[in-house]
Amino acid sequence: MTDSVFDRCLHRPAVWWTSALALAASVTFLSLAGNGGAVVVVAAAAAIVLALAATEDRHGWQTIVALALVGAAIRAVAHAGLVAWTSPAGGPFLGPDSSTYFFRSVILADDGFRITDSPALHFGTYDAAHYYLFAAIVAVVGPDLVALQVANWSMTILAGPLAWSIARRVAPAHATAVGLLVTVYPSLVAVSVNDLLKDPSVITLSLVGAWVLVRLVTAHDGWLARLALVVVGGGALAYVHMSRFYVAAFLLLAAVTALAVTWLRTRRDPARRPAATAMLSMVLVFGIGEAVPRAMGWPYSPLMLADQFAHVMNSPGMRLYAPGLLARLSSDGGGSPAASLGDGASTSLPATGPALLDRGDSMSHSAREILAKTRDRGTKPRSTDSPHVSPGTPRPPKPAAGAPPADAAPPAEGPRLVRWGTNGIRKLFGPFPWVPPPDFSPQTITLGDYLLFPGMLVWYAVLPIALAAMFVAAGDMLRGRAGGLSLGIALFSAALFVLYLGLNLSWRQREFMFPFLVLLAFWAIDRVRAQRWARYAYAAYWCGIVLLAVTHTVVRAMVG
């Protein structure tokens, strides 16, 4: 299908009316399931969508509204279905991270956003901005989990329009396809309507930051519009810095490298260089994105990146993976207990704020349990390893002799190269959609990775094209033909991809990369598919996926 076909489908009145009716019915149900805050949240999201649409021409305005409307309808229907399905079983259910986010955000709002320590120390992590975001929503609509989940998916309805607007300047022939694919991507929908994760806000505001940078370089806006873009972009990057710091650092490094390459490539043709006002505006965006967190006690993101690199390399929990099928095939047939695919462990600090103390970190919670706990809160004691601890505090007892360290690595699963290969397959192709869940209860499905299964087919389709596009961008750079925008997106995506493969990060952090990988894939797709060998390689790749599924299923059946 060509981009014009996508355009015609997207702008049909039937699509608009169907989406609007589905959205209205679902939001009404969600408002009744909660305390009515869903309507307020969706109204605020609609205002933001209209503000974004106002930055484009008439065709762009219609496309942005259509993408947002379709995305909102899909998410609202999916969310309403989950709430209706899980409520009789005691849900909605929250995983360990989301339980902590909800608990601490409600308390933060109840306390009027007053804390006694710095945010990083209070929450025990430098990834803390989402606590304030959720608390701000709670302060407006009350402690309504349904409304907070609506806020999460309302943020991701901007992902498709933002990706379309960037693609319009990077890959204009495929802009609508990019926007539509990001809008309907099942895994992004699942991450935003289920649980209460920070990923939707990080994904959306990272796209806002990238959109602002692209627009500053390509558009000829007046000084007032440019000032507004600088404020919006700087605020978005400040949030990202305080919620997933390495994203801001990678975006800064990618932008600086792309600008340097563009400057060198155009040294004999100054007219093709980015305008001085664009360069100054970008400096201001990154300056705000670094200055605001610094004023609140955060280190600069490049310094955090350098400092945390050594810490992560010395943390087996962030480098090594849980035992998998390879361990079950080993002589002892076992292995250590499965380690979780963590999120942001390298930024953890001793927490001084309230914590959920009565349940293990591996346990799930319902909204009712968490709200009950906020009314009978406990405060986690300060760590005696903290420089803020008062003098004379007794040290904790040492571990028993022979006890393994808390972050000890799991037993080796065979030769190192084999482990690297199996872990790479798990990171790239898992969760495997051909492995059925143990049961189909609401708690099992919503707390596991099973809602990511439909999106895996889309991920499989995009992955090789995006990787090929990285090599295309690298070749263009070496030949002196690289465009600044495409090179910046390629560098940013490559840095995220390498980090994801190198560390023990959760699968949902892969969904963060998806919009950028789609942009990159469609930028190079015409050049890639023009090569006959590339078409054969893509067919062989899908045959490999099928072979992997069959082999994995057979081996699992043999192991039992």
C-alpha positions as CSV (number, residue, x, y, z in Angstrom):
1,M,0.0,0.0,0.0
2,T,1.3,3.5,-0.8
3,D,1.2,6.4,1.5
4,S,-1.6,8.0,-0.5
5,V,-3.8,4.9,0.3
6,F,-3.1,5.3,4.0
7,D,-4.0,9.0,3.7
8,R,-7.3,8.3,2.0
9,C,-8.3,5.7,4.6
10,L,-7.3,7.9,7.5
11,H,-9.3,10.9,6.3
12,R,-12.5,9.1,5.6
13,P,-15.5,10.4,7.7
14,A,-16.4,6.9,8.6
15,V,-13.1,6.4,10.3
16,W,-13.5,9.7,12.3
17,W,-17.1,9.0,13.4
18,T,-16.4,5.4,14.3
19,S,-13.4,6.3,16.3
20,A,-15.2,9.2,18.1
21,L,-18.2,7.0,19.0
22,A,-15.9,4.2,20.3
23,L,-13.9,6.8,22.3
24,A,-16.9,8.4,23.8
25,A,-18.5,5.1,24.9
26,S,-15.3,3.7,26.4
27,V,-14.4,6.9,28.3
28,T,-18.0,7.0,29.7
29,F,-17.5,3.5,31.0
30,L,-14.1,4.3,32.4
31,S,-15.5,7.3,34.2
32,L,-18.2,5.2,35.8
33,A,-15.5,2.6,36.8
34,G,-13.5,5.3,38.5
35,N,-14.4,8.6,40.0
36,G,-15.0,10.5,36.8
37,G,-11.5,11.8,36.4
38,A,-11.1,10.0,33.0
39,V,-13.2,12.7,31.3
40,V,-11.0,15.5,32.7
41,V,-7.8,13.7,31.5
42,V,-9.1,13.0,28.0
43,A,-10.3,16.7,27.7
44,A,-6.8,17.9,28.6
45,A,-5.3,15.4,26.1
46,A,-7.6,16.7,23.4
47,A,-6.4,20.3,24.0
48,I,-2.8,19.2,23.6
49,V,-3.6,17.4,20.4
50,L,-5.2,20.5,19.0
51,A,-2.3,22.6,20.0
52,L,0.1,20.2,18.2
53,A,-2.2,20.2,15.1
54,A,-2.1,24.0,15.0
55,T,1.6,23.8,14.2
56,E,0.9,22.2,10.8
57,D,-0.8,23.2,7.6
58,R,-4.4,22.1,6.8
59,H,-3.5,18.6,5.6
60,G,-1.2,18.2,8.6
61,W,-3.8,19.4,11.0
62,Q,-6.3,16.8,9.7
63,T,-3.7,14.0,9.8
64,I,-2.7,14.7,13.3
65,V,-6.3,14.8,14.6
66,A,-7.1,11.7,12.7
67,L,-4.1,9.8,14.1
68,A,-4.9,11.0,17.6
69,L,-8.5,10.1,17.3
70,V,-7.8,6.5,16.0
71,G,-5.1,6.0,18.6
72,A,-7.4,7.2,21.4
73,A,-10.3,5.0,20.3
74,I,-8.1,1.9,20.2
75,R,-6.6,2.6,23.6
76,A,-9.9,3.5,25.2
77,V,-11.6,0.4,24.0
78,A,-8.7,-1.8,25.1
79,H,-8.5,-0.1,28.5
80,A,-12.3,-0.5,29.0
81,G,-12.1,-4.2,28.1
82,L,-9.3,-4.8,30.6
83,V,-11.1,-3.0,33.4
84,A,-14.3,-4.9,32.7
85,W,-12.4,-8.2,32.6
86,T,-10.2,-7.7,35.7
87,S,-12.6,-6.0,38.0
88,P,-14.6,-9.1,39.0
89,A,-11.3,-10.8,39.9
90,G,-10.3,-7.9,42.2
91,G,-8.3,-5.9,39.6
92,P,-6.9,-3.9,38.0
93,F,-3.7,-5.4,39.2
94,L,-0.3,-3.6,39.4
95,G,3.1,-5.1,39.3
96,P,6.0,-4.2,41.7
97,D,7.1,-1.0,40.0
98,S,3.6,0.3,39.3
99,S,2.5,-0.5,42.8
100,T,5.3,1.7,44.1
101,Y,4.5,4.5,41.7
102,F,0.9,4.6,42.6
103,F,1.6,4.3,46.4
104,R,4.2,7.0,46.5
105,S,2.4,9.3,44.1
106,V,-0.8,9.3,46.2
107,I,1.2,10.0,49.4
108,L,3.1,12.8,47.6
109,A,-0.2,14.5,46.5
110,D,-1.6,14.0,50.0
111,D,1.5,15.7,51.5
112,G,1.2,18.7,49.2
113,F,4.3,17.7,47.3
114,R,6.4,18.4,50.5
115,I,9.4,16.1,51.1
116,T,12.2,16.4,53.6
117,D,15.1,15.3,51.4
118,S,16.0,15.8,47.8
119,P,13.7,14.0,45.3
120,A,16.4,11.5,44.4
121,L,17.1,10.5,48.0
122,H,13.4,10.6,49.0
123,F,12.4,8.1,46.2
124,G,15.6,6.2,46.3
125,T,16.4,6.8,42.6
126,Y,17.3,9.5,40.1
127,D,14.4,8.3,38.0
128,A,11.7,10.1,39.9
129,A,9.9,12.6,37.6
130,H,7.0,10.3,37.0
131,Y,6.2,10.4,40.7
132,Y,5.5,14.1,40.4
133,L,3.5,13.6,37.2
134,F,1.2,11.0,38.7
135,A,0.9,13.0,41.9
136,A,-0.1,16.1,40.0
137,I,-2.9,14.1,38.3
138,V,-4.0,12.7,41.6
139,A,-4.1,16.2,43.0
140,V,-6.5,17.2,40.2
141,V,-8.8,14.1,39.9
142,G,-8.2,12.2,43.1
143,P,-6.5,8.8,43.8
144,D,-8.2,7.1,40.9
145,L,-6.1,4.4,39.3
146,V,-8.4,4.3,36.2
147,A,-7.9,8.0,35.6
148,L,-4.1,7.6,36.0
149,Q,-4.1,4.8,33.4
150,V,-6.2,6.9,31.1
151,A,-3.6,9.6,31.5
152,N,-0.9,7.1,30.5
153,W,-2.6,6.1,27.3
154,S,-3.7,9.7,26.6
155,M,0.0,10.6,26.5
156,T,0.8,7.9,24.0
157,I,-1.9,9.0,21.5
158,L,0.6,11.8,20.8
159,A,3.3,9.3,19.7
160,G,1.8,8.6,16.3
161,P,1.2,12.3,15.4
162,L,4.7,13.3,16.6
163,A,6.3,10.4,14.6
164,W,4.3,11.5,11.6
165,S,5.4,15.1,11.9
166,I,9.1,14.1,12.2
167,A,8.7,11.6,9.3
168,R,7.2,14.4,7.2
169,R,10.7,16.0,7.4
170,V,12.8,12.9,7.3
171,A,10.9,10.4,5.2
172,P,8.1,12.4,3.6
173,A,7.0,9.6,1.1
174,H,6.2,7.4,4.1
175,A,5.1,9.8,6.8
176,T,1.5,8.6,7.1
177,A,2.6,5.0,7.2
178,V,5.1,5.9,10.0
179,G,2.4,7.7,12.0
180,L,-0.2,5.0,11.6
181,L,2.2,2.2,12.5
182,V,3.3,3.9,15.7
183,T,-0.3,4.8,16.5
184,V,-1.6,1.2,16.3
185,Y,1.5,-0.7,17.5
186,P,0.0,-3.3,19.8
187,S,2.8,-3.4,22.3
188,L,2.7,0.4,22.8
189,V,-1.0,0.2,23.3
190,A,-0.6,-2.6,25.9
191,V,2.1,-0.8,27.8
192,S,0.0,2.3,28.1
193,V,-3.4,0.8,29.0
194,N,-2.2,-1.9,31.4
195,D,-0.4,-1.5,34.8
196,L,0.9,2.0,35.7
197,L,4.3,2.4,34.1
198,K,6.4,5.5,33.5
199,D,7.2,4.3,30.0
200,P,4.3,6.1,28.3
201,S,5.4,9.5,29.6
202,V,9.1,8.9,28.8
203,I,8.2,7.7,25.2
204,T,6.0,10.6,24.5
205,L,8.2,13.4,26.0
206,S,11.3,11.9,24.3
207,L,9.4,12.2,21.0
208,V,8.4,15.7,21.9
209,G,12.0,16.6,22.5
210,A,13.0,15.0,19.1
211,W,10.1,16.7,17.3
212,V,11.2,20.1,18.7
213,L,14.8,19.7,17.6
214,V,13.7,18.6,14.1
215,R,11.3,21.5,13.8
216,L,13.9,24.0,15.0
217,V,16.2,22.9,12.2
218,T,13.7,22.5,9.4
219,A,10.9,25.0,10.0
220,H,11.0,28.8,9.5
221,D,9.0,29.8,12.5
222,G,8.8,33.3,14.0
223,W,10.7,34.2,17.2
224,L,7.6,33.8,19.4
225,A,6.9,30.3,18.0
226,R,10.6,29.4,18.3
227,L,10.6,30.5,21.9
228,A,7.6,28.4,22.7
229,L,9.3,25.4,21.0
230,V,12.4,26.0,23.1
231,V,10.4,26.0,26.4
232,V,8.4,22.9,25.4
233,G,11.4,21.0,24.2
234,G,13.5,22.0,27.2
235,G,10.8,21.0,29.6
236,A,10.3,17.6,27.9
237,L,14.0,16.8,28.0
238,A,14.2,17.9,31.7
239,Y,11.4,15.4,32.5
240,V,13.2,12.7,30.5
241,H,16.5,13.5,32.3
242,M,14.8,13.0,35.6
243,S,12.9,9.8,34.7
244,R,15.3,7.9,32.4
245,F,18.5,9.9,32.3
246,Y,20.4,8.1,29.6
247,V,17.8,9.0,27.0
248,A,18.5,12.7,27.4
249,A,22.3,12.0,27.3
250,F,22.0,9.9,24.1
251,L,19.9,12.5,22.4
252,L,22.4,15.2,23.3
253,L,25.3,13.2,22.0
254,A,23.4,12.2,18.8
255,A,22.5,15.8,18.1
256,V,26.0,17.1,18.7
257,T,27.6,14.4,16.5
258,A,25.0,14.9,13.7
259,L,25.6,18.7,13.7
260,A,29.4,18.3,13.7
261,V,29.2,15.9,10.7
262,T,26.8,18.3,8.9
263,W,29.1,21.2,9.6
264,L,32.1,19.4,8.2
265,R,30.2,18.1,5.2
266,T,29.0,21.6,4.3
267,R,32.2,23.6,5.1
268,R,32.5,24.5,1.4
269,D,28.8,25.4,1.1
270,P,27.8,27.5,4.2
271,A,24.4,28.1,2.8
272,R,23.5,24.5,3.5
273,R,24.4,24.7,7.1
274,P,21.7,25.0,9.8
275,A,20.8,28.6,10.5
276,A,22.5,30.3,13.5
277,T,19.1,30.8,15.1
278,A,18.4,27.1,14.8
279,M,21.7,26.3,16.4
280,L,21.1,28.8,19.2
281,S,17.6,27.4,19.8
282,M,18.9,23.8,20.1
283,V,21.5,25.0,22.6
284,L,18.8,26.6,24.7
285,V,16.6,23.4,24.5
286,F,19.5,21.2,25.8
287,G,20.5,24.0,28.3
288,I,17.0,24.0,29.9
289,G,16.9,20.2,29.8
290,E,20.1,20.1,31.8
291,A,19.7,23.2,34.0
292,V,16.2,22.4,35.5
293,P,17.3,18.9,36.8
294,R,20.6,20.3,38.0
295,A,18.7,22.9,40.1
296,M,16.8,20.1,41.7
297,G,19.9,18.1,42.6
298,W,20.4,15.9,39.5
299,P,23.9,15.6,37.9
300,Y,24.3,16.6,34.3
301,S,23.1,13.7,32.1
302,P,26.5,13.1,30.3
303,L,28.2,13.0,33.7
304,M,25.6,10.6,35.0
305,L,26.1,8.4,31.9
306,A,29.8,8.2,32.5
307,D,29.5,7.6,36.2
308,Q,26.8,5.0,36.0
309,F,28.6,3.0,33.2
310,A,31.2,1.8,35.7
311,H,28.5,1.1,38.3
312,V,26.5,-1.0,35.9
313,M,29.5,-2.9,34.8
314,N,30.1,-3.9,38.4
315,S,26.4,-4.9,39.0
316,P,25.8,-8.5,37.9
317,G,22.1,-7.9,38.2
318,M,22.2,-5.4,35.3
319,R,24.6,-7.4,33.1
320,L,23.5,-11.0,33.5
321,Y,20.2,-12.7,32.7
322,A,17.9,-15.1,34.4
323,P,18.5,-18.7,33.6
324,G,16.5,-19.9,30.7
325,L,16.0,-23.0,28.6
326,L,19.8,-23.5,28.3
327,A,20.0,-23.9,32.1
328,R,17.3,-26.5,32.1
329,L,19.2,-28.5,29.5
330,S,22.4,-28.3,31.6
331,S,23.5,-31.2,33.8
332,D,22.0,-29.9,37.0
333,G,18.8,-29.1,35.2
334,G,18.3,-26.0,37.2
335,G,19.9,-22.7,38.0
336,S,19.4,-19.9,40.3
337,P,16.0,-18.2,40.8
338,A,15.0,-16.1,37.9
339,A,16.4,-12.6,38.0
340,S,14.0,-9.9,36.9
341,L,14.6,-7.8,33.9
342,G,15.1,-4.6,35.8
343,D,14.4,-1.0,35.0
344,G,16.8,1.7,36.1
345,A,18.7,-0.3,38.7
346,S,21.9,1.7,38.0
347,T,20.2,4.9,39.3
348,S,19.0,3.5,42.6
349,L,19.8,5.2,45.9
350,P,18.9,4.5,49.6
351,A,15.2,5.6,49.8
352,T,14.0,7.7,52.7
353,G,10.4,8.1,51.6
354,P,7.5,5.8,52.4
355,A,7.6,2.3,50.9
356,L,5.3,-0.7,50.7
357,L,6.8,-2.9,53.5
358,D,4.2,-5.6,54.0
359,R,4.5,-7.3,50.6
360,G,7.5,-8.7,48.8
361,D,8.9,-6.8,45.9
362,S,7.9,-9.7,43.6
363,M,4.3,-9.5,44.6
364,S,1.5,-7.8,42.8
365,H,-1.1,-5.4,44.3
366,S,-4.6,-4.2,43.6
367,A,-5.5,-0.6,43.7
368,R,-7.6,-1.1,46.8
369,E,-4.7,-2.6,48.7
370,I,-2.4,0.3,47.8
371,L,-4.9,2.9,48.7
372,A,-5.5,1.2,52.0
373,K,-1.8,1.2,52.7
374,T,-1.6,5.0,52.0
375,R,-3.9,5.5,54.9
376,D,-1.7,3.4,57.1
377,R,1.7,4.2,55.7
378,G,5.0,3.0,56.8
379,T,8.3,4.8,56.3
380,K,11.3,2.9,55.1
381,P,14.3,3.6,57.5
382,R,17.3,5.5,56.1
383,S,20.1,3.3,54.9
384,T,23.2,3.5,57.1
385,D,25.3,3.6,53.9
386,S,23.7,7.0,53.1
387,P,25.8,10.1,53.7
388,H,22.6,11.7,55.1
389,V,22.3,9.3,58.0
390,S,22.7,10.8,61.4
391,P,25.9,10.1,63.3
392,G,25.9,7.1,65.7
393,T,23.4,5.0,63.7
394,P,24.2,1.4,64.2
395,R,25.4,-0.5,61.2
396,P,23.3,-3.4,59.9
397,P,24.5,-6.9,60.6
398,K,26.8,-8.5,58.1
399,P,25.5,-11.4,55.9
400,A,26.0,-14.8,57.3
401,A,29.2,-16.6,56.4
402,G,29.1,-18.1,53.0
403,A,26.0,-16.2,52.0
404,P,26.1,-14.9,48.4
405,P,26.0,-11.2,47.7
406,A,22.6,-9.7,47.0
407,D,23.6,-9.0,43.4
408,A,25.5,-12.2,42.8
409,A,25.5,-13.5,39.3
410,P,23.5,-16.6,38.5
411,P,25.4,-19.8,37.6
412,A,26.9,-19.9,34.2
413,E,24.8,-21.5,31.5
414,G,27.5,-23.0,29.4
415,P,30.2,-21.3,27.3
416,R,30.2,-17.5,27.2
417,L,29.5,-17.2,23.5
418,V,26.6,-19.6,23.8
419,R,25.2,-17.5,26.7
420,W,25.6,-14.3,24.7
421,G,23.8,-15.9,21.8
422,T,20.9,-17.2,23.8
423,N,20.5,-14.0,25.8
424,G,20.6,-12.0,22.5
425,I,17.8,-14.1,21.1
426,R,15.7,-13.6,24.2
427,K,16.2,-9.9,24.1
428,L,15.5,-9.5,20.4
429,F,12.7,-12.1,19.9
430,G,11.2,-12.5,23.4
431,P,8.7,-12.7,24.9
432,F,8.0,-15.6,22.5
433,P,4.4,-15.5,21.3
434,W,4.4,-19.2,20.6
435,V,4.9,-20.0,24.4
436,P,1.4,-20.1,25.9
437,P,0.7,-18.7,29.4
438,P,0.2,-21.2,32.3
439,D,-3.4,-20.1,32.6
440,F,-5.6,-17.3,31.3
441,S,-6.7,-15.6,34.5
442,P,-6.7,-11.8,34.5
443,Q,-3.9,-11.6,37.0
444,T,-1.6,-13.9,35.0
445,I,-2.3,-12.2,31.7
446,T,-2.0,-8.6,32.9
447,L,1.0,-9.0,35.1
448,G,2.9,-11.2,32.7
449,D,4.3,-10.2,29.3
450,Y,1.4,-11.9,27.4
451,L,-0.2,-8.6,26.3
452,L,3.0,-7.9,24.3
453,F,2.5,-11.0,22.1
454,P,0.5,-9.3,19.3
455,G,3.1,-6.6,18.9
456,M,5.9,-9.1,18.5
457,L,5.0,-9.8,14.9
458,V,5.2,-6.0,14.2
459,W,8.6,-5.9,16.0
460,Y,9.9,-8.9,14.0
461,A,8.9,-7.1,10.8
462,V,10.5,-3.8,11.6
463,L,13.7,-4.9,13.3
464,P,15.8,-6.1,10.3
465,I,14.9,-3.1,8.2
466,A,15.8,-0.7,11.1
467,L,19.2,-2.5,11.6
468,A,19.9,-2.3,7.9
469,A,19.0,1.4,8.0
470,M,21.6,2.0,10.7
471,F,24.2,0.5,8.3
472,V,22.9,2.7,5.5
473,A,23.3,5.8,7.6
474,A,26.8,4.7,8.7
475,G,27.8,4.2,5.0
476,D,26.4,7.6,4.1
477,M,28.3,9.2,6.9
478,L,31.6,7.6,5.8
479,R,31.0,8.7,2.2
480,G,30.2,12.3,3.3
481,R,26.5,12.1,2.1
482,A,24.8,11.8,5.5
483,G,21.8,14.1,6.2
484,G,21.8,15.6,9.6
485,L,18.3,14.5,10.6
486,S,18.6,10.9,9.5
487,L,22.1,10.6,11.0
488,G,20.9,12.0,14.3
489,I,18.0,9.5,14.5
490,A,20.3,6.7,13.5
491,L,22.9,7.5,16.1
492,F,20.2,7.9,18.8
493,S,18.5,4.6,17.9
494,A,21.9,2.8,17.7
495,A,22.9,4.0,21.1
496,L,19.6,2.8,22.7
497,F,19.8,-0.5,20.8
498,V,23.3,-1.2,22.0
499,L,22.4,-0.3,25.6
500,Y,19.3,-2.6,25.5
501,L,21.4,-5.5,24.2
502,G,24.2,-4.9,26.6
503,L,22.2,-4.6,29.9
504,N,19.6,-6.6,31.6
505,L,16.8,-4.2,30.9
506,S,13.1,-5.0,30.7
507,W,11.3,-5.8,27.4
508,R,9.2,-2.7,27.7
509,Q,12.3,-0.5,27.3
510,R,12.5,-2.0,23.8
511,E,9.0,-0.5,23.1
512,F,10.6,2.9,23.8
513,M,12.9,2.5,20.8
514,F,10.1,1.4,18.5
515,P,9.0,4.9,17.2
516,F,12.6,5.8,16.4
517,L,13.3,2.5,14.7
518,V,10.2,2.9,12.6
519,L,11.3,6.4,11.5
520,L,14.7,5.0,10.6
521,A,13.3,1.9,8.8
522,F,11.0,4.0,6.6
523,W,13.8,6.5,5.9
524,A,15.8,3.7,4.3
525,I,13.2,1.2,3.2
526,D,13.2,2.2,-0.5
527,R,16.9,1.9,-0.7
528,V,17.0,-1.4,1.1
529,R,14.2,-3.1,-0.8
530,A,15.8,-2.0,-4.1
531,Q,18.5,-4.6,-3.5
532,R,17.5,-8.1,-4.6
533,W,19.8,-9.7,-2.0
534,A,18.0,-7.7,0.8
535,R,14.6,-9.1,-0.3
536,Y,16.0,-12.6,-0.2
537,A,17.7,-12.0,3.2
538,Y,14.4,-10.7,4.6
539,A,12.5,-13.8,3.4
540,A,15.3,-16.0,5.0
541,Y,15.0,-14.0,8.2
542,W,11.3,-14.9,8.5
543,C,12.1,-18.5,7.8
544,G,14.6,-18.3,10.6
545,I,11.8,-16.9,12.9
546,V,9.6,-19.9,12.0
547,L,12.4,-22.3,12.6
548,L,13.2,-20.7,15.9
549,A,9.6,-21.1,17.0
550,V,9.4,-24.7,15.9
551,T,12.7,-25.7,17.5
552,H,12.0,-23.8,20.7
553,T,8.5,-25.5,21.0
554,V,10.0,-29.0,20.4
555,V,12.8,-28.5,22.9
556,R,10.5,-27.2,25.5
557,A,8.2,-30.2,25.0
558,M,11.2,-32.5,25.4
559,V,12.4,-30.8,28.6
560,G,8.9,-30.7,30.1
